[in-house]
Amino acid sequence: MSRIGKMPIPIPQGVQVEKKGSVITVKGQHGVLEQKIHSDMDVTVEEGKVLVKRPGDGRFHRALHGLTRTLINNMISGVRTGYEKTLEIVGVGFRAELKGKTLVLQIGFSHPIYFVPPDGITLVVPNPNRVTVKGIDRQLVGQVAAKIRFFRPPESYKGKGIRYEGEYVRKKAGKATA
């Protein structure tokens, strides 16, 4: 039995979980999330907890068991507290600013990069070298942060570029002079 999959998911105060067919809907103070789950997984919503069970011990069902439980748990914690990822911009003259909802990045190209976030994502620029991506959908927050980082990933000689907060960039030694 999956150690993660067999754990019940507690439903905190102020969060509602509903199951209709193979769609799980979670409502909380920050918003509403829906997730279509595999029809083989048996999800039951009891008083104060959600249980996920699998029909058999096949490899496919074992893989889905923990995944389904984790997706539901992420939805519950997302509508309750939300998720955020912080990006650091490192480099001389590299900066970010917010114009309305659009993120404008000056990251060493001859032109600025304009990025409009999808619905459900909020971008915050507390200072020109930091961008915070906030939202209730964990997968979407990570995807948007990765997309922003992709514009200029950190290079390995000087470390310039966009990196996650706390990310360690291993630097290479430069060309040896004779």
PyMOL commands that place a pseudoatom at each C-alpha (Angstrom):
pseudoatom trace, name=CA, resn=MET, resi=1, chain=A, elem=C, hetatm=0, pos=[0.000, 0.000, 0.000]
pseudoatom trace, name=CA, resn=SER, resi=2, chain=A, elem=C, hetatm=0, pos=[1.269, 3.477, -0.833]
pseudoatom trace, name=CA, resn=ARG, resi=3, chain=A, elem=C, hetatm=0, pos=[2.440, 5.276, 2.275]
pseudoatom trace, name=CA, resn=ILE, resi=4, chain=A, elem=C, hetatm=0, pos=[1.350, 8.631, 0.870]
pseudoatom trace, name=CA, resn=GLY, resi=5, chain=A, elem=C, hetatm=0, pos=[-1.851, 7.378, -0.779]
pseudoatom trace, name=CA, resn=LYS, resi=6, chain=A, elem=C, hetatm=0, pos=[-3.287, 5.682, 2.287]
pseudoatom trace, name=CA, resn=MET, resi=7, chain=A, elem=C, hetatm=0, pos=[-2.988, 8.751, 4.541]
pseudoatom trace, name=CA, resn=PRO, resi=8, chain=A, elem=C, hetatm=0, pos=[-6.311, 10.564, 4.997]
pseudoatom trace, name=CA, resn=ILE, resi=9, chain=A, elem=C, hetatm=0, pos=[-6.378, 14.224, 3.947]
pseudoatom trace, name=CA, resn=PRO, resi=10, chain=A, elem=C, hetatm=0, pos=[-7.766, 16.428, 6.732]
pseudoatom trace, name=CA, resn=ILE, resi=11, chain=A, elem=C, hetatm=0, pos=[-10.203, 19.106, 5.572]
pseudoatom trace, name=CA, resn=PRO, resi=12, chain=A, elem=C, hetatm=0, pos=[-9.482, 22.327, 7.503]
pseudoatom trace, name=CA, resn=GLN, resi=13, chain=A, elem=C, hetatm=0, pos=[-12.120, 24.749, 8.745]
pseudoatom trace, name=CA, resn=GLY, resi=14, chain=A, elem=C, hetatm=0, pos=[-13.496, 26.949, 5.941]
pseudoatom trace, name=CA, resn=VAL, resi=15, chain=A, elem=C, hetatm=0, pos=[-12.685, 24.532, 3.092]
pseudoatom trace, name=CA, resn=GLN, resi=16, chain=A, elem=C, hetatm=0, pos=[-15.351, 22.523, 1.247]
pseudoatom trace, name=CA, resn=VAL, resi=17, chain=A, elem=C, hetatm=0, pos=[-14.584, 19.437, -0.847]
pseudoatom trace, name=CA, resn=GLU, resi=18, chain=A, elem=C, hetatm=0, pos=[-17.167, 18.003, -3.265]
pseudoatom trace, name=CA, resn=LYS, resi=19, chain=A, elem=C, hetatm=0, pos=[-17.008, 15.033, -5.622]
pseudoatom trace, name=CA, resn=LYS, resi=20, chain=A, elem=C, hetatm=0, pos=[-19.243, 14.851, -8.692]
pseudoatom trace, name=CA, resn=GLY, resi=21, chain=A, elem=C, hetatm=0, pos=[-18.415, 11.941, -10.965]
pseudoatom trace, name=CA, resn=SER, resi=22, chain=A, elem=C, hetatm=0, pos=[-14.668, 12.066, -11.537]
pseudoatom trace, name=CA, resn=VAL, resi=23, chain=A, elem=C, hetatm=0, pos=[-14.298, 15.797, -10.781]
pseudoatom trace, name=CA, resn=ILE, resi=24, chain=A, elem=C, hetatm=0, pos=[-13.145, 17.026, -7.374]
pseudoatom trace, name=CA, resn=THR, resi=25, chain=A, elem=C, hetatm=0, pos=[-14.068, 20.623, -6.481]
pseudoatom trace, name=CA, resn=VAL, resi=26, chain=A, elem=C, hetatm=0, pos=[-12.375, 22.407, -3.578]
pseudoatom trace, name=CA, resn=LYS, resi=27, chain=A, elem=C, hetatm=0, pos=[-13.674, 25.775, -2.336]
pseudoatom trace, name=CA, resn=GLY, resi=28, chain=A, elem=C, hetatm=0, pos=[-11.867, 27.972, 0.161]
pseudoatom trace, name=CA, resn=GLN, resi=29, chain=A, elem=C, hetatm=0, pos=[-11.256, 31.552, 1.161]
pseudoatom trace, name=CA, resn=HIS, resi=30, chain=A, elem=C, hetatm=0, pos=[-8.805, 32.172, -1.730]
pseudoatom trace, name=CA, resn=GLY, resi=31, chain=A, elem=C, hetatm=0, pos=[-10.867, 30.644, -4.519]
pseudoatom trace, name=CA, resn=VAL, resi=32, chain=A, elem=C, hetatm=0, pos=[-12.145, 27.484, -6.191]
pseudoatom trace, name=CA, resn=LEU, resi=33, chain=A, elem=C, hetatm=0, pos=[-10.126, 24.689, -7.811]
pseudoatom trace, name=CA, resn=GLU, resi=34, chain=A, elem=C, hetatm=0, pos=[-11.345, 21.755, -9.896]
pseudoatom trace, name=CA, resn=GLN, resi=35, chain=A, elem=C, hetatm=0, pos=[-9.407, 18.621, -10.805]
pseudoatom trace, name=CA, resn=LYS, resi=36, chain=A, elem=C, hetatm=0, pos=[-10.489, 15.708, -12.976]
pseudoatom trace, name=CA, resn=ILE, resi=37, chain=A, elem=C, hetatm=0, pos=[-9.179, 12.491, -11.472]
pseudoatom trace, name=CA, resn=HIS, resi=38, chain=A, elem=C, hetatm=0, pos=[-8.854, 9.049, -13.006]
pseudoatom trace, name=CA, resn=SER, resi=39, chain=A, elem=C, hetatm=0, pos=[-12.114, 7.110, -12.900]
pseudoatom trace, name=CA, resn=ASP, resi=40, chain=A, elem=C, hetatm=0, pos=[-10.424, 4.039, -11.344]
pseudoatom trace, name=CA, resn=MET, resi=41, chain=A, elem=C, hetatm=0, pos=[-9.530, 5.919, -8.151]
pseudoatom trace, name=CA, resn=ASP, resi=42, chain=A, elem=C, hetatm=0, pos=[-12.148, 5.746, -5.397]
pseudoatom trace, name=CA, resn=VAL, resi=43, chain=A, elem=C, hetatm=0, pos=[-12.299, 9.087, -3.575]
pseudoatom trace, name=CA, resn=THR, resi=44, chain=A, elem=C, hetatm=0, pos=[-14.644, 9.411, -0.611]
pseudoatom trace, name=CA, resn=VAL, resi=45, chain=A, elem=C, hetatm=0, pos=[-15.351, 12.621, 1.271]
pseudoatom trace, name=CA, resn=GLU, resi=46, chain=A, elem=C, hetatm=0, pos=[-16.223, 11.850, 4.881]
pseudoatom trace, name=CA, resn=GLU, resi=47, chain=A, elem=C, hetatm=0, pos=[-16.716, 14.141, 7.857]
pseudoatom trace, name=CA, resn=GLY, resi=48, chain=A, elem=C, hetatm=0, pos=[-13.536, 16.194, 8.083]
pseudoatom trace, name=CA, resn=LYS, resi=49, chain=A, elem=C, hetatm=0, pos=[-11.338, 14.078, 5.784]
pseudoatom trace, name=CA, resn=VAL, resi=50, chain=A, elem=C, hetatm=0, pos=[-10.856, 12.760, 2.260]
pseudoatom trace, name=CA, resn=LEU, resi=51, chain=A, elem=C, hetatm=0, pos=[-9.831, 9.145, 1.597]
pseudoatom trace, name=CA, resn=VAL, resi=52, chain=A, elem=C, hetatm=0, pos=[-8.320, 7.823, -1.632]
pseudoatom trace, name=CA, resn=LYS, resi=53, chain=A, elem=C, hetatm=0, pos=[-8.464, 4.098, -2.388]
pseudoatom trace, name=CA, resn=ARG, resi=54, chain=A, elem=C, hetatm=0, pos=[-7.251, 2.086, -5.368]
pseudoatom trace, name=CA, resn=PRO, resi=55, chain=A, elem=C, hetatm=0, pos=[-8.989, -0.889, -6.969]
pseudoatom trace, name=CA, resn=GLY, resi=56, chain=A, elem=C, hetatm=0, pos=[-5.973, -3.175, -7.271]
pseudoatom trace, name=CA, resn=ASP, resi=57, chain=A, elem=C, hetatm=0, pos=[-2.241, -3.565, -6.791]
pseudoatom trace, name=CA, resn=GLY, resi=58, chain=A, elem=C, hetatm=0, pos=[-1.225, -3.154, -10.421]
pseudoatom trace, name=CA, resn=ARG, resi=59, chain=A, elem=C, hetatm=0, pos=[1.660, -0.836, -11.221]
pseudoatom trace, name=CA, resn=PHE, resi=60, chain=A, elem=C, hetatm=0, pos=[-0.613, 1.745, -12.859]
pseudoatom trace, name=CA, resn=HIS, resi=61, chain=A, elem=C, hetatm=0, pos=[-3.015, 1.905, -9.898]
pseudoatom trace, name=CA, resn=ARG, resi=62, chain=A, elem=C, hetatm=0, pos=[-0.151, 2.128, -7.403]
pseudoatom trace, name=CA, resn=ALA, resi=63, chain=A, elem=C, hetatm=0, pos=[1.241, 5.102, -9.314]
pseudoatom trace, name=CA, resn=LEU, resi=64, chain=A, elem=C, hetatm=0, pos=[-2.151, 6.842, -9.452]
pseudoatom trace, name=CA, resn=HIS, resi=65, chain=A, elem=C, hetatm=0, pos=[-2.832, 6.287, -5.754]
pseudoatom trace, name=CA, resn=GLY, resi=66, chain=A, elem=C, hetatm=0, pos=[-0.207, 8.636, -4.334]
pseudoatom trace, name=CA, resn=LEU, resi=67, chain=A, elem=C, hetatm=0, pos=[-0.592, 11.086, -7.221]
pseudoatom trace, name=CA, resn=THR, resi=68, chain=A, elem=C, hetatm=0, pos=[-4.338, 11.484, -6.697]
pseudoatom trace, name=CA, resn=ARG, resi=69, chain=A, elem=C, hetatm=0, pos=[-3.933, 12.015, -2.966]
pseudoatom trace, name=CA, resn=THR, resi=70, chain=A, elem=C, hetatm=0, pos=[-1.179, 14.591, -3.487]
pseudoatom trace, name=CA, resn=LEU, resi=71, chain=A, elem=C, hetatm=0, pos=[-3.187, 16.522, -6.092]
pseudoatom trace, name=CA, resn=ILE, resi=72, chain=A, elem=C, hetatm=0, pos=[-6.183, 16.768, -3.752]
pseudoatom trace, name=CA, resn=ASN, resi=73, chain=A, elem=C, hetatm=0, pos=[-3.955, 17.769, -0.828]
pseudoatom trace, name=CA, resn=ASN, resi=74, chain=A, elem=C, hetatm=0, pos=[-2.308, 20.505, -2.949]
pseudoatom trace, name=CA, resn=MET, resi=75, chain=A, elem=C, hetatm=0, pos=[-5.737, 21.820, -3.926]
pseudoatom trace, name=CA, resn=ILE, resi=76, chain=A, elem=C, hetatm=0, pos=[-6.845, 22.007, -0.300]
pseudoatom trace, name=CA, resn=SER, resi=77, chain=A, elem=C, hetatm=0, pos=[-3.708, 23.825, 0.862]
pseudoatom trace, name=CA, resn=GLY, resi=78, chain=A, elem=C, hetatm=0, pos=[-3.852, 26.100, -2.209]
pseudoatom trace, name=CA, resn=VAL, resi=79, chain=A, elem=C, hetatm=0, pos=[-7.347, 27.426, -1.540]
pseudoatom trace, name=CA, resn=ARG, resi=80, chain=A, elem=C, hetatm=0, pos=[-6.496, 27.758, 2.146]
pseudoatom trace, name=CA, resn=THR, resi=81, chain=A, elem=C, hetatm=0, pos=[-3.093, 29.502, 2.069]
pseudoatom trace, name=CA, resn=GLY, resi=82, chain=A, elem=C, hetatm=0, pos=[-1.979, 29.772, -1.569]
pseudoatom trace, name=CA, resn=TYR, resi=83, chain=A, elem=C, hetatm=0, pos=[1.442, 29.205, -3.104]
pseudoatom trace, name=CA, resn=GLU, resi=84, chain=A, elem=C, hetatm=0, pos=[4.254, 31.512, -4.092]
pseudoatom trace, name=CA, resn=LYS, resi=85, chain=A, elem=C, hetatm=0, pos=[7.650, 31.283, -5.747]
pseudoatom trace, name=CA, resn=THR, resi=86, chain=A, elem=C, hetatm=0, pos=[10.252, 34.029, -5.698]
pseudoatom trace, name=CA, resn=LEU, resi=87, chain=A, elem=C, hetatm=0, pos=[12.678, 34.690, -8.525]
pseudoatom trace, name=CA, resn=GLU, resi=88, chain=A, elem=C, hetatm=0, pos=[15.907, 36.693, -8.232]
pseudoatom trace, name=CA, resn=ILE, resi=89, chain=A, elem=C, hetatm=0, pos=[17.306, 38.702, -11.124]
pseudoatom trace, name=CA, resn=VAL, resi=90, chain=A, elem=C, hetatm=0, pos=[21.123, 38.897, -11.046]
pseudoatom trace, name=CA, resn=GLY, resi=91, chain=A, elem=C, hetatm=0, pos=[23.134, 41.071, -13.415]
pseudoatom trace, name=CA, resn=VAL, resi=92, chain=A, elem=C, hetatm=0, pos=[24.239, 44.650, -13.964]
pseudoatom trace, name=CA, resn=GLY, resi=93, chain=A, elem=C, hetatm=0, pos=[21.319, 46.594, -15.418]
pseudoatom trace, name=CA, resn=PHE, resi=94, chain=A, elem=C, hetatm=0, pos=[18.946, 43.623, -15.145]
pseudoatom trace, name=CA, resn=ARG, resi=95, chain=A, elem=C, hetatm=0, pos=[15.614, 44.622, -13.649]
pseudoatom trace, name=CA, resn=ALA, resi=96, chain=A, elem=C, hetatm=0, pos=[11.890, 43.950, -13.616]
pseudoatom trace, name=CA, resn=GLU, resi=97, chain=A, elem=C, hetatm=0, pos=[8.898, 46.212, -13.259]
pseudoatom trace, name=CA, resn=LEU, resi=98, chain=A, elem=C, hetatm=0, pos=[5.147, 45.805, -13.313]
pseudoatom trace, name=CA, resn=LYS, resi=99, chain=A, elem=C, hetatm=0, pos=[3.034, 47.894, -15.711]
pseudoatom trace, name=CA, resn=GLY, resi=100, chain=A, elem=C, hetatm=0, pos=[-0.565, 47.059, -14.909]
pseudoatom trace, name=CA, resn=LYS, resi=101, chain=A, elem=C, hetatm=0, pos=[-0.635, 43.262, -14.973]
pseudoatom trace, name=CA, resn=THR, resi=102, chain=A, elem=C, hetatm=0, pos=[2.254, 42.997, -17.454]
pseudoatom trace, name=CA, resn=LEU, resi=103, chain=A, elem=C, hetatm=0, pos=[5.746, 42.133, -16.245]
pseudoatom trace, name=CA, resn=VAL, resi=104, chain=A, elem=C, hetatm=0, pos=[8.458, 44.060, -18.101]
pseudoatom trace, name=CA, resn=LEU, resi=105, chain=A, elem=C, hetatm=0, pos=[11.930, 42.494, -17.932]
pseudoatom trace, name=CA, resn=GLN, resi=106, chain=A, elem=C, hetatm=0, pos=[15.150, 44.265, -18.908]
pseudoatom trace, name=CA, resn=ILE, resi=107, chain=A, elem=C, hetatm=0, pos=[17.586, 41.344, -18.923]
pseudoatom trace, name=CA, resn=GLY, resi=108, chain=A, elem=C, hetatm=0, pos=[20.382, 42.206, -21.323]
pseudoatom trace, name=CA, resn=PHE, resi=109, chain=A, elem=C, hetatm=0, pos=[18.597, 41.909, -24.645]
pseudoatom trace, name=CA, resn=SER, resi=110, chain=A, elem=C, hetatm=0, pos=[18.262, 44.807, -27.090]
pseudoatom trace, name=CA, resn=HIS, resi=111, chain=A, elem=C, hetatm=0, pos=[14.558, 44.916, -26.291]
pseudoatom trace, name=CA, resn=PRO, resi=112, chain=A, elem=C, hetatm=0, pos=[12.418, 44.521, -23.154]
pseudoatom trace, name=CA, resn=ILE, resi=113, chain=A, elem=C, hetatm=0, pos=[10.554, 41.248, -22.547]
pseudoatom trace, name=CA, resn=TYR, resi=114, chain=A, elem=C, hetatm=0, pos=[6.810, 41.624, -21.869]
pseudoatom trace, name=CA, resn=PHE, resi=115, chain=A, elem=C, hetatm=0, pos=[5.088, 38.814, -19.976]
pseudoatom trace, name=CA, resn=VAL, resi=116, chain=A, elem=C, hetatm=0, pos=[1.351, 38.703, -19.270]
pseudoatom trace, name=CA, resn=PRO, resi=117, chain=A, elem=C, hetatm=0, pos=[0.506, 36.140, -16.551]
pseudoatom trace, name=CA, resn=PRO, resi=118, chain=A, elem=C, hetatm=0, pos=[-2.421, 33.743, -17.019]
pseudoatom trace, name=CA, resn=ASP, resi=119, chain=A, elem=C, hetatm=0, pos=[-5.625, 34.077, -15.015]
pseudoatom trace, name=CA, resn=GLY, resi=120, chain=A, elem=C, hetatm=0, pos=[-5.231, 32.998, -11.402]
pseudoatom trace, name=CA, resn=ILE, resi=121, chain=A, elem=C, hetatm=0, pos=[-1.628, 34.220, -11.136]
pseudoatom trace, name=CA, resn=THR, resi=122, chain=A, elem=C, hetatm=0, pos=[-0.553, 37.431, -9.429]
pseudoatom trace, name=CA, resn=LEU, resi=123, chain=A, elem=C, hetatm=0, pos=[2.911, 38.892, -9.975]
pseudoatom trace, name=CA, resn=VAL, resi=124, chain=A, elem=C, hetatm=0, pos=[4.497, 41.122, -7.331]
pseudoatom trace, name=CA, resn=VAL, resi=125, chain=A, elem=C, hetatm=0, pos=[7.735, 43.073, -7.821]
pseudoatom trace, name=CA, resn=PRO, resi=126, chain=A, elem=C, hetatm=0, pos=[8.863, 44.246, -4.345]
pseudoatom trace, name=CA, resn=ASN, resi=127, chain=A, elem=C, hetatm=0, pos=[12.149, 45.582, -5.764]
pseudoatom trace, name=CA, resn=PRO, resi=128, chain=A, elem=C, hetatm=0, pos=[13.649, 45.629, -9.287]
pseudoatom trace, name=CA, resn=ASN, resi=129, chain=A, elem=C, hetatm=0, pos=[15.699, 42.454, -8.686]
pseudoatom trace, name=CA, resn=ARG, resi=130, chain=A, elem=C, hetatm=0, pos=[12.916, 40.270, -7.305]
pseudoatom trace, name=CA, resn=VAL, resi=131, chain=A, elem=C, hetatm=0, pos=[9.694, 38.855, -8.759]
pseudoatom trace, name=CA, resn=THR, resi=132, chain=A, elem=C, hetatm=0, pos=[7.162, 36.901, -6.707]
pseudoatom trace, name=CA, resn=VAL, resi=133, chain=A, elem=C, hetatm=0, pos=[4.646, 34.617, -8.440]
pseudoatom trace, name=CA, resn=LYS, resi=134, chain=A, elem=C, hetatm=0, pos=[1.506, 33.962, -6.351]
pseudoatom trace, name=CA, resn=GLY, resi=135, chain=A, elem=C, hetatm=0, pos=[-1.562, 31.798, -6.915]
pseudoatom trace, name=CA, resn=ILE, resi=136, chain=A, elem=C, hetatm=0, pos=[-3.725, 28.991, -5.561]
pseudoatom trace, name=CA, resn=ASP, resi=137, chain=A, elem=C, hetatm=0, pos=[-2.821, 26.359, -8.178]
pseudoatom trace, name=CA, resn=ARG, resi=138, chain=A, elem=C, hetatm=0, pos=[0.562, 24.869, -7.288]
pseudoatom trace, name=CA, resn=GLN, resi=139, chain=A, elem=C, hetatm=0, pos=[1.216, 23.499, -10.758]
pseudoatom trace, name=CA, resn=LEU, resi=140, chain=A, elem=C, hetatm=0, pos=[0.395, 26.817, -12.453]
pseudoatom trace, name=CA, resn=VAL, resi=141, chain=A, elem=C, hetatm=0, pos=[2.587, 28.827, -10.049]
pseudoatom trace, name=CA, resn=GLY, resi=142, chain=A, elem=C, hetatm=0, pos=[5.547, 26.554, -10.762]
pseudoatom trace, name=CA, resn=GLN, resi=143, chain=A, elem=C, hetatm=0, pos=[4.924, 26.640, -14.509]
pseudoatom trace, name=CA, resn=VAL, resi=144, chain=A, elem=C, hetatm=0, pos=[4.763, 30.450, -14.655]
pseudoatom trace, name=CA, resn=ALA, resi=145, chain=A, elem=C, hetatm=0, pos=[7.901, 30.778, -12.513]
pseudoatom trace, name=CA, resn=ALA, resi=146, chain=A, elem=C, hetatm=0, pos=[9.733, 28.342, -14.811]
pseudoatom trace, name=CA, resn=LYS, resi=147, chain=A, elem=C, hetatm=0, pos=[8.562, 30.263, -17.886]
pseudoatom trace, name=CA, resn=ILE, resi=148, chain=A, elem=C, hetatm=0, pos=[9.884, 33.566, -16.476]
pseudoatom trace, name=CA, resn=ARG, resi=149, chain=A, elem=C, hetatm=0, pos=[13.193, 31.885, -15.537]
pseudoatom trace, name=CA, resn=PHE, resi=150, chain=A, elem=C, hetatm=0, pos=[13.436, 30.478, -19.081]
pseudoatom trace, name=CA, resn=PHE, resi=151, chain=A, elem=C, hetatm=0, pos=[13.777, 34.006, -20.554]
pseudoatom trace, name=CA, resn=ARG, resi=152, chain=A, elem=C, hetatm=0, pos=[17.326, 34.222, -19.130]
pseudoatom trace, name=CA, resn=PRO, resi=153, chain=A, elem=C, hetatm=0, pos=[18.457, 31.195, -17.087]
pseudoatom trace, name=CA, resn=PRO, resi=154, chain=A, elem=C, hetatm=0, pos=[21.574, 31.778, -14.948]
pseudoatom trace, name=CA, resn=GLU, resi=155, chain=A, elem=C, hetatm=0, pos=[24.775, 31.332, -16.901]
pseudoatom trace, name=CA, resn=SER, resi=156, chain=A, elem=C, hetatm=0, pos=[27.651, 29.406, -15.381]
pseudoatom trace, name=CA, resn=TYR, resi=157, chain=A, elem=C, hetatm=0, pos=[30.530, 31.902, -15.692]
pseudoatom trace, name=CA, resn=LYS, resi=158, chain=A, elem=C, hetatm=0, pos=[29.252, 35.018, -13.926]
pseudoatom trace, name=CA, resn=GLY, resi=159, chain=A, elem=C, hetatm=0, pos=[25.940, 33.723, -12.608]
pseudoatom trace, name=CA, resn=LYS, resi=160, chain=A, elem=C, hetatm=0, pos=[23.908, 36.401, -14.415]
pseudoatom trace, name=CA, resn=GLY, resi=161, chain=A, elem=C, hetatm=0, pos=[20.280, 35.651, -15.190]
pseudoatom trace, name=CA, resn=ILE, resi=162, chain=A, elem=C, hetatm=0, pos=[17.001, 34.796, -13.495]
pseudoatom trace, name=CA, resn=ARG, resi=163, chain=A, elem=C, hetatm=0, pos=[17.103, 32.167, -10.759]
pseudoatom trace, name=CA, resn=TYR, resi=164, chain=A, elem=C, hetatm=0, pos=[14.837, 30.822, -8.052]
pseudoatom trace, name=CA, resn=GLU, resi=165, chain=A, elem=C, hetatm=0, pos=[15.341, 32.276, -4.603]
pseudoatom trace, name=CA, resn=GLY, resi=166, chain=A, elem=C, hetatm=0, pos=[18.048, 30.295, -2.858]
pseudoatom trace, name=CA, resn=GLU, resi=167, chain=A, elem=C, hetatm=0, pos=[19.101, 28.440, -6.045]
pseudoatom trace, name=CA, resn=TYR, resi=168, chain=A, elem=C, hetatm=0, pos=[22.816, 27.691, -6.116]
pseudoatom trace, name=CA, resn=VAL, resi=169, chain=A, elem=C, hetatm=0, pos=[24.520, 28.268, -9.459]
pseudoatom trace, name=CA, resn=ARG, resi=170, chain=A, elem=C, hetatm=0, pos=[27.790, 26.371, -9.790]
pseudoatom trace, name=CA, resn=LYS, resi=171, chain=A, elem=C, hetatm=0, pos=[30.263, 28.633, -11.512]
pseudoatom trace, name=CA, resn=LYS, resi=172, chain=A, elem=C, hetatm=0, pos=[32.925, 27.460, -13.929]
pseudoatom trace, name=CA, resn=ALA, resi=173, chain=A, elem=C, hetatm=0, pos=[36.470, 28.740, -13.883]
pseudoatom trace, name=CA, resn=GLY, resi=174, chain=A, elem=C, hetatm=0, pos=[37.152, 31.162, -16.702]
pseudoatom trace, name=CA, resn=LYS, resi=175, chain=A, elem=C, hetatm=0, pos=[39.758, 30.729, -19.399]
pseudoatom trace, name=CA, resn=ALA, resi=176, chain=A, elem=C, hetatm=0, pos=[43.245, 30.452, -17.893]
pseudoatom trace, name=CA, resn=THR, resi=177, chain=A, elem=C, hetatm=0, pos=[45.665, 33.099, -19.088]
pseudoatom trace, name=CA, resn=ALA, resi=178, chain=A, elem=C, hetatm=0, pos=[49.213, 32.071, -19.944]
for i in range(1, 178): cmd.bond("trace and resi %d" % i, "trace and resi %d" % (i + 1))
show_as sticks, trace
zoom trace
